[in-house]
Amino acid sequence: MDMKNSNVLLGWVAAISVAVIWGVTGVVSKPLSMAVDPMTLVFFRYVTAVIGLSVIYFFTSKSASLSKDLGGSLKIEKKDILKIALCGIIGQGAFSLFNFLSLSHIGATENGVIQGMQPFATVFFGMMFMNFKMNKVQWGAFTASALCIYAMSVGPTTAVENGNSLLGYAYVTASMLSLAWTAHLRGSLAEKYGSVVSMLYQYISVAALGVIAVFAMDLDLSQINIILSSPLLIGLLIFLGTGISGGSYLIQLYSFKQIGVEKATMALNLMPLVGYVVAVMTLGEEMVLSKTIVVSLIVVALYIFTKFETKETNNSKDATLAPQKA
């Protein structure tokens, strides 16, 4: 295998790795959300994320090639402070809080499927505020996915003790919409300051708000002892804070450079399927034929939606942004 083919292969491995990392967010969050109350867990997550991303920035800022894309300076314009705070509080804090709340009512499988609808929601917000358009094929893919989501909501749902599945779906939908609503703004900030720098400031804004919440809501920070008493929970929190919210950006950037943004973004459509498979394997969630079909159909619909969107982006003046995770 020559060097070029090797780089392409590694690029695809990196792209799929990002899909796996982001796809298991619900699976990683499930045990943590069962051990610690959601509001306190949000605080722990973003304190961890600030520390992890600060370390990543320390090393990437010393590389000219990496700092060009990830950010080489912590200086930001005053006019962007409010935008960054908004993206942090809504796109990160509210996203995580509603996500953790949903996991008290539904399984990681259902959570992952709804979160996987972010590309659709992102384009809808683009249509509302940025003059984006969907063509007939994209509308067809969206309609098919909506029907699949409805079928999943009325079909077999992973049982959660004392859980309310409808409330769980409402929470995870609010979580997904919080992320999608800020996607375009987060994309513009990442383009201006670099993805690591812009995300670092967003995480800082959530952590700062968390400090206020600690005193205002009298959050029980002693719950950290629950996490520290379990090597598994420690590992999950670190992975949630630094792997999903930090290191994945470096892997994704590598995939962009090796196989291009369009192809690398396509791999993200595997996220709902990844979450489903991993939830079955690690959390013991039931594999049901109807649910397997629904998840597979959603992955296909996402692929068609994103594929056609890419073609439209290349042939029109309207540019759409790749979906981003927190």
C-alpha positions as CSV (number, residue, x, y, z in Angstrom):
1,M,0.0,0.0,0.0
2,D,1.5,3.4,-1.0
3,M,1.7,6.4,1.2
4,K,-1.3,8.1,-0.4
5,N,-3.6,5.1,0.0
6,S,-2.3,4.7,3.6
7,N,-3.2,8.3,4.4
8,V,-6.7,7.9,2.9
9,L,-7.2,4.7,5.0
10,L,-6.1,6.5,8.2
11,G,-8.3,9.4,7.3
12,W,-11.3,7.1,7.1
13,V,-10.3,5.4,10.4
14,A,-10.1,8.9,12.0
15,A,-13.5,10.0,10.6
16,I,-15.2,6.8,11.8
17,S,-13.4,7.1,15.2
18,V,-15.0,10.5,15.6
19,A,-18.4,9.1,14.8
20,V,-17.8,6.4,17.5
21,I,-16.6,8.9,20.1
22,W,-19.5,11.2,19.6
23,G,-21.9,8.3,19.1
24,V,-21.3,6.8,22.5
25,T,-22.0,10.1,24.4
26,G,-25.3,8.7,25.7
27,V,-23.7,5.5,26.7
28,V,-20.9,7.3,28.6
29,S,-23.4,9.7,30.2
30,K,-25.8,7.0,31.4
31,P,-23.9,5.6,34.4
32,L,-22.8,9.1,35.4
33,S,-26.4,10.5,35.2
34,M,-27.5,7.6,37.4
35,A,-24.9,8.4,40.0
36,V,-24.9,12.2,40.2
37,D,-27.8,14.7,39.9
38,P,-27.8,16.3,36.4
39,M,-27.1,19.9,37.4
40,T,-24.1,18.9,39.4
41,L,-22.9,16.6,36.7
42,V,-23.0,19.4,34.2
43,F,-20.7,21.4,36.5
44,F,-18.3,18.5,36.9
45,R,-18.3,17.8,33.1
46,Y,-17.3,21.3,32.1
47,V,-14.8,21.9,34.8
48,T,-13.2,18.7,33.5
49,A,-13.6,19.9,29.9
50,V,-11.9,23.3,30.7
51,I,-8.9,21.5,32.3
52,G,-8.7,19.0,29.4
53,L,-9.1,21.5,26.6
54,S,-6.6,23.9,28.3
55,V,-4.0,21.1,28.2
56,I,-4.8,20.4,24.5
57,Y,-4.5,24.2,23.7
58,F,-1.1,24.4,25.5
59,F,0.3,21.8,23.0
60,T,-1.6,22.7,19.8
61,S,-0.9,26.4,20.1
62,K,2.9,25.6,19.9
63,S,2.3,24.0,16.5
64,A,2.0,26.5,13.6
65,S,0.0,24.0,11.5
66,L,-2.4,23.0,14.3
67,S,-2.9,26.5,15.7
68,K,-4.0,27.7,12.3
69,D,-7.1,25.6,12.5
70,L,-7.5,25.1,16.3
71,G,-6.5,28.6,17.4
72,G,-3.1,30.0,18.4
73,S,-4.2,33.0,20.5
74,L,-6.6,33.4,23.4
75,K,-7.5,37.0,22.4
76,I,-11.1,37.6,21.4
77,E,-13.0,40.7,20.4
78,K,-15.3,42.2,23.0
79,K,-18.3,42.0,20.6
80,D,-18.0,38.2,20.5
81,I,-18.0,37.7,24.3
82,L,-21.8,37.6,24.4
83,K,-22.0,35.2,21.4
84,I,-19.5,32.9,23.1
85,A,-21.4,33.0,26.4
86,L,-24.6,32.2,24.5
87,C,-23.1,29.3,22.7
88,G,-21.6,28.0,26.0
89,I,-24.7,28.4,28.1
90,I,-27.2,27.1,25.5
91,G,-25.2,25.0,23.1
92,Q,-23.2,23.3,25.9
93,G,-24.8,23.8,29.3
94,A,-28.5,23.4,28.3
95,F,-27.5,20.6,25.8
96,S,-25.8,18.6,28.6
97,L,-28.4,19.3,31.3
98,F,-31.3,18.2,29.2
99,N,-29.3,15.2,27.9
100,F,-28.5,14.0,31.4
101,L,-32.1,14.5,32.4
102,S,-33.4,12.4,29.5
103,L,-31.2,9.5,30.5
104,S,-33.2,9.2,33.7
105,H,-36.3,8.3,31.6
106,I,-35.1,6.6,28.4
107,G,-32.2,4.4,27.3
108,A,-29.0,5.4,25.6
109,T,-30.3,4.0,22.3
110,E,-33.3,6.3,22.2
111,N,-31.2,9.2,23.4
112,G,-28.6,8.6,20.6
113,V,-31.2,8.4,17.9
114,I,-32.8,11.7,18.8
115,Q,-29.3,13.4,19.1
116,G,-28.5,12.0,15.7
117,M,-31.3,14.2,14.2
118,Q,-29.1,17.3,14.8
119,P,-28.2,17.7,11.0
120,F,-31.9,18.1,10.2
121,A,-32.5,20.6,13.1
122,T,-29.4,22.5,12.1
123,V,-30.6,23.0,8.6
124,F,-34.1,23.9,9.8
125,F,-32.6,26.7,11.9
126,G,-30.6,27.7,8.9
127,M,-33.8,27.9,6.9
128,M,-35.4,30.1,9.5
129,F,-32.5,32.5,10.1
130,M,-30.0,32.2,7.3
131,N,-32.0,31.7,4.1
132,F,-31.0,28.0,3.7
133,K,-33.2,25.8,1.6
134,M,-34.0,22.1,1.5
135,N,-34.7,20.3,-1.8
136,K,-37.2,17.5,-2.4
137,V,-34.8,14.7,-1.7
138,Q,-33.8,16.3,1.7
139,W,-37.5,16.8,2.6
140,G,-38.1,13.2,1.7
141,A,-35.1,12.1,4.0
142,F,-36.4,14.3,6.8
143,T,-40.0,12.9,6.5
144,A,-38.7,9.3,6.5
145,S,-36.6,10.0,9.6
146,A,-39.5,11.7,11.4
147,L,-41.7,8.7,10.8
148,C,-38.9,6.5,12.1
149,I,-38.7,8.6,15.3
150,Y,-42.4,8.3,15.7
151,A,-42.3,4.5,15.3
152,M,-39.5,4.3,17.9
153,S,-41.4,6.5,20.4
154,V,-44.5,4.3,20.2
155,G,-42.6,1.0,19.9
156,P,-40.5,-0.9,22.5
157,T,-38.6,1.6,24.6
158,T,-35.8,0.7,27.0
159,A,-37.4,0.5,30.4
160,V,-36.0,2.8,33.1
161,E,-37.1,2.4,36.7
162,N,-39.5,5.3,37.7
163,G,-38.9,6.8,34.2
164,N,-41.4,8.5,31.9
165,S,-40.5,7.8,28.3
166,L,-42.5,10.8,27.0
167,L,-40.7,13.1,29.4
168,G,-37.4,11.5,28.3
169,Y,-38.1,12.2,24.7
170,A,-39.0,15.8,25.5
171,Y,-35.8,16.3,27.4
172,V,-33.5,14.8,24.7
173,T,-35.3,16.8,22.0
174,A,-34.7,20.0,24.0
175,S,-31.1,18.9,24.3
176,M,-30.7,18.3,20.6
177,L,-32.4,21.6,19.7
178,S,-30.1,23.5,22.1
179,L,-27.1,22.2,20.2
180,A,-28.6,22.7,16.8
181,W,-29.8,26.2,17.5
182,T,-26.3,27.4,18.2
183,A,-24.5,25.3,15.5
184,H,-24.1,28.0,12.9
185,L,-22.9,30.6,15.5
186,R,-20.5,28.1,16.9
187,G,-19.3,27.3,13.4
188,S,-18.6,31.0,12.7
189,L,-16.7,31.4,16.0
190,A,-14.6,28.3,15.3
191,E,-13.7,29.7,11.9
192,K,-12.7,33.0,13.4
193,Y,-10.8,31.9,16.5
194,G,-10.1,28.2,15.9
195,S,-12.2,25.4,17.2
196,V,-10.2,24.7,20.4
197,V,-10.0,28.3,21.4
198,S,-13.7,29.0,20.7
199,M,-14.8,25.9,22.5
200,L,-12.5,26.5,25.5
201,Y,-14.2,29.9,26.1
202,Q,-17.6,28.3,25.8
203,Y,-16.7,25.7,28.3
204,I,-15.3,28.4,30.6
205,S,-18.6,30.2,30.4
206,V,-20.6,27.1,31.4
207,A,-18.1,26.4,34.3
208,A,-18.4,30.0,35.5
209,L,-22.2,29.8,35.4
210,G,-21.9,26.5,37.2
211,V,-20.0,28.2,40.1
212,I,-22.9,30.6,40.4
213,A,-25.3,27.7,40.4
214,V,-23.3,26.0,43.1
215,F,-24.0,28.8,45.5
216,A,-27.5,29.8,44.3
217,M,-28.9,26.3,44.2
218,D,-26.7,24.8,47.0
219,L,-25.4,22.0,44.7
220,D,-24.0,19.1,46.6
221,L,-20.4,19.0,45.3
222,S,-19.6,16.2,47.7
223,Q,-21.1,13.9,45.0
224,I,-17.7,14.0,43.4
225,N,-16.8,11.4,46.0
226,I,-19.3,9.0,44.3
227,I,-17.3,9.4,41.0
228,L,-13.9,9.3,42.7
229,S,-14.9,6.0,44.5
230,S,-15.3,4.3,41.1
231,P,-12.5,3.9,38.6
232,L,-15.2,3.4,35.9
233,L,-17.0,6.7,36.7
234,I,-13.7,8.5,36.8
235,G,-12.7,7.2,33.4
236,L,-16.2,8.1,32.0
237,L,-16.0,11.6,33.3
238,I,-12.6,12.2,31.9
239,F,-13.6,10.7,28.6
240,L,-16.8,12.8,28.5
241,G,-14.9,16.0,29.5
242,T,-11.7,15.6,27.5
243,G,-12.3,12.9,24.9
244,I,-15.7,13.8,23.6
245,S,-15.4,17.5,24.3
246,G,-11.7,17.9,23.3
247,G,-9.5,15.3,21.8
248,S,-12.1,14.4,19.2
249,Y,-11.6,17.7,17.5
250,L,-7.9,16.8,16.8
251,I,-8.9,13.5,15.3
252,Q,-11.6,15.2,13.2
253,L,-9.2,17.8,11.9
254,Y,-6.8,15.0,10.8
255,S,-9.7,13.3,8.9
256,F,-10.5,16.6,7.2
257,K,-7.0,16.9,5.9
258,Q,-6.7,13.3,4.7
259,I,-10.1,12.7,3.1
260,G,-11.8,16.1,3.0
261,V,-14.6,17.7,5.0
262,E,-17.4,16.2,3.0
263,K,-16.4,12.6,3.3
264,A,-15.4,13.0,7.0
265,T,-18.7,14.5,7.7
266,M,-20.5,11.6,6.0
267,A,-19.0,9.3,8.6
268,L,-20.9,11.1,11.4
269,N,-24.1,9.7,10.0
270,L,-23.1,6.4,11.7
271,M,-23.6,8.0,15.2
272,P,-27.1,6.6,15.9
273,L,-26.1,3.1,14.9
274,V,-22.9,3.3,16.9
275,G,-24.8,4.4,20.0
276,Y,-27.4,1.6,19.6
277,V,-24.8,-1.1,19.2
278,V,-22.6,0.0,22.1
279,A,-25.7,0.5,24.3
280,V,-26.7,-3.1,23.6
281,M,-23.2,-4.4,24.2
282,T,-22.3,-2.4,27.3
283,L,-25.5,-1.4,29.1
284,G,-27.5,-4.5,28.3
285,E,-30.2,-2.6,26.4
286,E,-32.4,-4.9,24.4
287,M,-31.8,-5.4,20.7
288,V,-35.2,-5.5,19.1
289,L,-35.7,-6.1,15.4
290,S,-38.0,-3.2,14.9
291,K,-35.6,-0.8,16.7
292,T,-32.7,-2.1,14.6
293,I,-34.7,-1.5,11.4
294,V,-35.6,2.0,12.6
295,V,-32.0,3.0,13.5
296,S,-30.7,1.6,10.2
297,L,-33.3,3.6,8.2
298,I,-32.4,6.8,10.1
299,V,-28.7,6.2,9.2
300,V,-29.6,5.8,5.5
301,A,-31.8,8.9,5.7
302,L,-29.1,10.9,7.3
303,Y,-26.6,9.8,4.6
304,I,-29.0,10.8,1.8
305,F,-29.7,14.1,3.5
306,T,-26.0,15.0,4.0
307,K,-24.9,13.6,0.6
308,F,-27.4,15.7,-1.3
309,E,-26.7,18.7,1.0
310,T,-23.0,18.4,0.0
311,K,-23.8,18.5,-3.7
312,E,-26.0,21.5,-3.2
313,T,-23.2,23.2,-1.2
314,N,-20.8,22.7,-4.1
315,N,-23.2,24.0,-6.7
316,S,-24.8,27.0,-5.0
317,K,-23.9,30.1,-3.0
318,D,-25.6,28.9,0.1
319,A,-23.1,27.2,2.4
320,T,-24.2,24.8,5.1
321,L,-22.2,23.9,8.2
322,A,-21.2,20.4,9.2
323,P,-22.9,19.3,12.4
324,Q,-20.8,19.8,15.6
325,K,-20.9,18.0,18.9
326,A,-20.2,19.3,22.3
